Amino acid sequence: MNTPLPKYRIALTPQQVAYLISCCKTEGREELLDIATTTGRQLELVQAKIQIGVVKPAFESTPPISLEEKLGIEAATPTEKRFAAYRKYQGNPSICTPQEVKLARTYMYENGMMSTQESEEFENE
């Protein structure tokens, strides 16, 4: 008598399905060839159903929302971010994160606010 095997459903994107099919096809270990072949066939069937529209997604996830979007503020341009970091750096450099220091120094470099020596050091970083 055959014992039933438990099976589980997972949610995968079409790109993940394609990747797993590729992994199954390139499996080189002899002891895994049977499971790789079986799994690959099942995934190819899922992929075909997705492509012809027989199955629909179980759900659709949305990308994370940035703090600016949550607050209804348009995201700052790179130049605005560098300027904001520069203003913070100018007020108190010790409270700046390493990323803010880098942005502030980039702003200073781009706007000719560094001495020749500082500019050379910045270029060599």
Secondary structure as a PSIPRED ss2 file (coil, helix, strand):
# PSIPRED VFORMAT (PSIPRED V4.0)

   1 M C   1.000  0.000  0.000
   2 N C   1.000  0.000  0.000
   3 T C   1.000  0.000  0.000
   4 P C   1.000  0.000  0.000
   5 L C   1.000  0.000  0.000
   6 P C   1.000  0.000  0.000
   7 K C   1.000  0.000  0.000
   8 Y C   1.000  0.000  0.000
   9 R C   1.000  0.000  0.000
  10 I C   1.000  0.000  0.000
  11 A C   1.000  0.000  0.000
  12 L C   1.000  0.000  0.000
  13 T C   1.000  0.000  0.000
  14 P H   0.000  1.000  0.000
  15 Q H   0.000  1.000  0.000
  16 Q H   0.000  1.000  0.000
  17 V H   0.000  1.000  0.000
  18 A H   0.000  1.000  0.000
  19 Y H   0.000  1.000  0.000
  20 L H   0.000  1.000  0.000
  21 I H   0.000  1.000  0.000
  22 S H   0.000  1.000  0.000
  23 C H   0.000  1.000  0.000
  24 C H   0.000  1.000  0.000
  25 K H   0.000  1.000  0.000
  26 T C   1.000  0.000  0.000
  27 E C   1.000  0.000  0.000
  28 G C   1.000  0.000  0.000
  29 R C   1.000  0.000  0.000
  30 E H   0.000  1.000  0.000
  31 E H   0.000  1.000  0.000
  32 L H   0.000  1.000  0.000
  33 L H   0.000  1.000  0.000
  34 D H   0.000  1.000  0.000
  35 I H   0.000  1.000  0.000
  36 A H   0.000  1.000  0.000
  37 T H   0.000  1.000  0.000
  38 T H   0.000  1.000  0.000
  39 T H   0.000  1.000  0.000
  40 G H   0.000  1.000  0.000
  41 R H   0.000  1.000  0.000
  42 Q H   0.000  1.000  0.000
  43 L H   0.000  1.000  0.000
  44 E H   0.000  1.000  0.000
  45 L H   0.000  1.000  0.000
  46 V H   0.000  1.000  0.000
  47 Q H   0.000  1.000  0.000
  48 A H   0.000  1.000  0.000
  49 K H   0.000  1.000  0.000
  50 I H   0.000  1.000  0.000
  51 Q H   0.000  1.000  0.000
  52 I H   0.000  1.000  0.000
  53 G C   1.000  0.000  0.000
  54 V C   1.000  0.000  0.000
  55 V C   1.000  0.000  0.000
  56 K C   1.000  0.000  0.000
  57 P C   1.000  0.000  0.000
  58 A C   1.000  0.000  0.000
  59 F C   1.000  0.000  0.000
  60 E C   1.000  0.000  0.000
  61 S C   1.000  0.000  0.000
  62 T C   1.000  0.000  0.000
  63 P C   1.000  0.000  0.000
  64 P C   1.000  0.000  0.000
  65 I C   1.000  0.000  0.000
  66 S C   1.000  0.000  0.000
  67 L H   0.000  1.000  0.000
  68 E H   0.000  1.000  0.000
  69 E H   0.000  1.000  0.000
  70 K H   0.000  1.000  0.000
  71 L H   0.000  1.000  0.000
  72 G C   1.000  0.000  0.000
  73 I C   1.000  0.000  0.000
  74 E C   1.000  0.000  0.000
  75 A C   1.000  0.000  0.000
  76 A C   1.000  0.000  0.000
  77 T C   1.000  0.000  0.000
  78 P H   0.000  1.000  0.000
  79 T H   0.000  1.000  0.000
  80 E H   0.000  1.000  0.000
  81 K H   0.000  1.000  0.000
  82 R H   0.000  1.000  0.000
  83 F H   0.000  1.000  0.000
  84 A H   0.000  1.000  0.000
  85 A H   0.000  1.000  0.000
  86 Y H   0.000  1.000  0.000
  87 R H   0.000  1.000  0.000
  88 K H   0.000  1.000  0.000
  89 Y H   0.000  1.000  0.000
  90 Q H   0.000  1.000  0.000
  91 G H   0.000  1.000  0.000
  92 N C   1.000  0.000  0.000
  93 P H   0.000  1.000  0.000
  94 S H   0.000  1.000  0.000
  95 I H   0.000  1.000  0.000
  96 C C   1.000  0.000  0.000
  97 T C   1.000  0.000  0.000
  98 P H   0.000  1.000  0.000
  99 Q H   0.000  1.000  0.000
 100 E H   0.000  1.000  0.000
 101 V H   0.000  1.000  0.000
 102 K H   0.000  1.000  0.000
 103 L H   0.000  1.000  0.000
 104 A H   0.000  1.000  0.000
 105 R H   0.000  1.000  0.000
 106 T H   0.000  1.000  0.000
 107 Y H   0.000  1.000  0.000
 108 M H   0.000  1.000  0.000
 109 Y H   0.000  1.000  0.000
 110 E H   0.000  1.000  0.000
 111 N C   1.000  0.000  0.000
 112 G C   1.000  0.000  0.000
 113 M C   1.000  0.000  0.000
 114 M C   1.000  0.000  0.000
 115 S C   1.000  0.000  0.000
 116 T H   0.000  1.000  0.000
 117 Q H   0.000  1.000  0.000
 118 E H   0.000  1.000  0.000
 119 S H   0.000  1.000  0.000
 120 E H   0.000  1.000  0.000
 121 E H   0.000  1.000  0.000
 122 F H   0.000  1.000  0.000
 123 E H   0.000  1.000  0.000
 124 N C   1.000  0.000  0.000
 125 E C   1.000  0.000  0.000
